[in-house]
Amino acid sequence: MVEHVEASPDLASVRKAVARHLYKTREVVELLDLSRRQLQYWAKTGLIEPSARTPGGHHRYSFDDLVALKATKRLIDAGVSVQKIRSSVRALQALLPQIGRPLSELVLVATADVVLVFHEDAVFEAVSGQEWVFEVAAFESEVSAYREEATSRDAVERNTADGRPRSEDEPPAKPGPRPTRRLDVDWSQTG
């Protein structure tokens, strides 16, 4: 007897189907635990607009919209204000014009009220663009150069004033006399 086994759809075709599907507001509310009011406000203010509308004006959300909505919700849950998210999106669109939808195309992380962006081996603050991570290898080179310079300075200091190496019994040269400060005080005015 031959058993019929149905092949499971491959992951790529499932992803394509999910990406092509448009989601109704009710589905988005259920999937992301958002309110209709939040969705309407975010669409009205341009934070996250739905990708499509029906002839009757009903919103339809793409998978990319869901990603942006989920990212926004997670940032809010982490304590980032909607105003901060909005300013971060504007700043990222100006800083990275090739990125059309920062909330769905970039990896964003909230730390306190700061939004960090991970993009092409860099981590930077969304609004200011200030880099937050440094390359350890580059820093190691800086430290090595500093140590070499310090070693050279120490070698120079180990010599006597006339340039010959100082013996171990010989004390280091003492600095010369310090200039004295003269106080010009009119003692006749004091009581």
C-alpha positions as CSV (number, residue, x, y, z in Angstrom):
1,M,0.0,0.0,0.0
2,V,1.3,3.4,-1.0
3,E,0.8,6.2,1.5
4,H,0.1,9.6,0.2
5,V,2.2,12.2,2.0
6,E,1.4,15.8,1.3
7,A,4.5,17.9,0.9
8,S,4.7,20.9,3.3
9,P,5.1,24.2,1.7
10,D,8.6,25.5,1.7
11,L,9.4,28.5,3.9
12,A,10.1,30.9,1.0
13,S,6.6,30.4,-0.5
14,V,5.0,30.9,2.9
15,R,6.9,34.1,3.4
16,K,5.9,35.3,-0.1
17,A,2.2,34.6,0.7
18,V,2.5,36.4,4.0
19,A,4.2,39.4,2.3
20,R,1.6,39.7,-0.4
21,H,-1.4,39.5,2.0
22,L,-3.1,42.7,3.1
23,Y,-4.4,42.7,6.6
24,K,-7.6,44.4,7.8
25,T,-7.6,46.7,10.7
26,R,-9.4,44.1,12.8
27,E,-6.6,41.6,12.1
28,V,-3.9,44.1,12.9
29,V,-5.6,44.9,16.2
30,E,-5.7,41.2,17.1
31,L,-2.2,40.4,15.9
32,L,-0.4,43.3,17.6
33,D,-2.6,44.1,20.5
34,L,-3.1,47.7,19.4
35,S,-6.3,49.7,19.5
36,R,-8.1,50.9,16.4
37,R,-7.7,54.4,17.8
38,Q,-3.9,54.0,17.9
39,L,-3.8,52.8,14.3
40,Q,-6.0,55.6,13.1
41,Y,-4.0,58.2,14.9
42,W,-0.7,56.9,13.6
43,A,-2.1,56.8,10.1
44,K,-3.6,60.3,10.4
45,T,-0.3,61.8,11.7
46,G,1.8,60.0,9.1
47,L,3.8,57.9,11.6
48,I,2.7,54.6,9.9
49,E,0.3,54.8,7.1
50,P,-1.4,51.7,5.7
51,S,-0.1,50.5,2.3
52,A,-3.5,50.4,0.8
53,R,-7.1,51.5,1.1
54,T,-10.2,49.9,-0.2
55,P,-12.6,51.8,-2.5
56,G,-14.7,52.4,0.6
57,G,-11.7,53.9,2.4
58,H,-10.9,51.0,4.8
59,H,-7.2,50.6,5.7
60,R,-5.3,47.6,4.5
61,Y,-1.8,46.8,6.0
62,S,1.0,45.0,4.4
63,F,3.5,42.8,6.2
64,D,6.0,45.7,6.2
65,D,3.4,47.8,7.8
66,L,3.0,45.1,10.5
67,V,6.7,45.1,11.1
68,A,6.7,48.9,11.5
69,L,3.7,48.8,13.8
70,K,5.3,46.1,15.9
71,A,8.6,48.1,16.1
72,T,6.6,51.2,17.2
73,K,4.7,49.3,19.8
74,R,7.9,47.8,21.2
75,L,9.6,51.2,21.4
76,I,6.6,52.6,23.2
77,D,6.5,49.6,25.6
78,A,10.2,50.3,26.3
79,G,9.4,53.9,27.3
80,V,10.0,55.9,24.1
81,S,7.4,58.6,23.4
82,V,5.5,58.7,20.2
83,Q,7.1,62.2,19.6
84,K,10.6,60.7,20.0
85,I,9.7,57.9,17.6
86,R,8.4,60.4,15.1
87,S,11.5,62.6,15.4
88,S,13.7,59.5,15.1
89,V,11.9,58.5,11.9
90,R,12.3,62.0,10.3
91,A,16.0,62.1,11.3
92,L,16.7,58.6,9.9
93,Q,14.9,59.5,6.6
94,A,17.2,62.5,6.3
95,L,20.3,60.7,7.4
96,L,19.6,57.5,5.3
97,P,17.6,58.6,2.3
98,Q,17.9,55.2,0.7
99,I,15.8,53.8,3.6
100,G,12.2,54.4,2.8
101,R,10.6,53.0,5.9
102,P,13.0,53.1,8.9
103,L,10.6,51.4,11.3
104,S,10.4,48.3,9.1
105,E,13.8,48.3,7.3
106,L,16.2,49.0,10.2
107,V,16.9,47.3,13.5
108,L,16.0,49.8,16.3
109,V,16.7,49.4,20.0
110,A,15.4,51.5,22.8
111,T,17.6,52.3,25.8
112,A,15.8,54.7,28.2
113,D,14.5,57.4,25.9
114,V,17.2,56.9,23.3
115,V,16.6,55.1,20.0
116,L,19.7,53.2,18.7
117,V,19.9,52.1,15.1
118,F,21.9,49.1,13.9
119,H,22.9,49.7,10.2
120,E,25.8,48.3,8.2
121,D,28.2,47.5,11.0
122,A,27.4,50.7,12.9
123,V,25.3,51.6,15.9
124,F,24.2,55.2,16.3
125,E,21.6,57.3,18.0
126,A,18.6,57.9,15.6
127,V,18.1,61.6,16.1
128,S,21.7,62.9,16.4
129,G,23.5,60.2,14.4
130,Q,26.1,59.9,17.1
131,E,27.9,56.6,16.9
132,W,27.5,54.5,20.1
133,V,29.9,51.6,19.4
134,F,33.6,51.8,18.6
135,E,35.8,49.3,17.0
136,V,37.9,47.5,19.6
137,A,40.7,46.8,17.1
138,A,41.0,50.5,16.2
139,F,41.0,51.4,19.9
140,E,43.7,48.7,20.6
141,S,45.9,50.4,18.0
142,E,45.5,53.7,19.7
143,V,46.4,52.2,23.1
144,S,49.5,50.5,21.6
145,A,50.6,53.8,20.0
146,Y,50.2,55.5,23.3
147,R,52.2,52.9,25.2
148,E,55.0,53.1,22.6
149,E,55.1,56.9,23.0
150,A,55.0,56.6,26.8
151,T,57.9,54.2,26.7
152,S,60.0,56.6,24.6
153,R,59.2,59.4,27.0
154,D,60.2,57.3,30.0
155,A,63.5,56.4,28.3
156,V,64.2,60.1,27.8
157,E,63.4,60.9,31.4
158,R,65.8,58.1,32.5
159,N,68.7,60.1,31.0
160,T,70.6,62.8,32.9
161,A,70.5,66.4,31.9
162,D,73.6,66.0,29.8
163,G,72.1,63.0,27.8
164,R,74.0,60.2,29.4
165,P,72.1,57.3,30.9
166,R,71.5,57.7,34.7
167,S,72.9,55.1,36.9
168,E,70.5,53.2,39.3
169,D,72.1,55.0,42.3
170,E,71.8,58.4,40.8
171,P,68.6,60.3,41.8
172,P,66.5,61.8,39.0
173,A,67.3,65.4,38.3
174,K,65.3,67.7,40.5
175,P,63.4,70.4,38.8
176,G,64.9,73.9,39.1
177,P,63.6,76.4,41.6
178,R,60.1,77.5,41.2
179,P,59.4,81.2,40.5
180,T,58.0,82.9,43.6
181,R,54.9,84.9,43.4
182,R,55.1,88.3,44.7
183,L,52.0,89.6,46.4
184,D,51.6,93.3,46.0
185,V,49.5,94.1,49.1
186,D,49.1,97.6,50.5
187,W,49.4,96.9,54.2
188,S,48.5,100.4,55.1
189,Q,44.9,99.7,54.0
190,T,44.5,96.8,56.3
191,G,43.2,97.3,59.8
